[in-house]
Amino acid sequence: MVTDFRKSFIQIKDACLPEVDLCAITRHKLRHTYTAARLQTLDNGAPIQIFTVQHELGHSDTEMITKICGHLGKAAPPCRGGRISD
């Protein structure tokens, strides 16, 4: 069983993205990135419920998510293709 994920992560990072500074990546930044992305996803065609994200993050209520990422609670519309008008 793998118990030291950091070592494996660094090996993959060095092979794929040698210019990235891992010290700039913190667990808080990863949680925020995950939360922001998750709030913009769809669940069976409907925007994800903030309560779902709350449960996934282990929060007791939605206050922190609403305070920090509340502006991201709307899923982006699916791309329908076509041209962007000038």
Residue pairs with C-beta under 8 A, 6 or more apart in sequence:
2 8
9 22
10 22
13 20
13 22
31 57
32 68
32 69
35 53
35 57
35 65
35 68
35 69
36 69
36 72
38 48
38 53
38 56
39 48
39 50
39 53
39 65
39 69
39 72
39 73
39 75
40 72
40 74
40 75
40 76
41 48
41 75
42 48
42 75
42 78
43 49
43 52
47 73
47 74
47 75
48 75
50 62
50 65
50 66
50 73
51 62
53 65
54 61
54 62
54 65
57 65
59 65
66 73
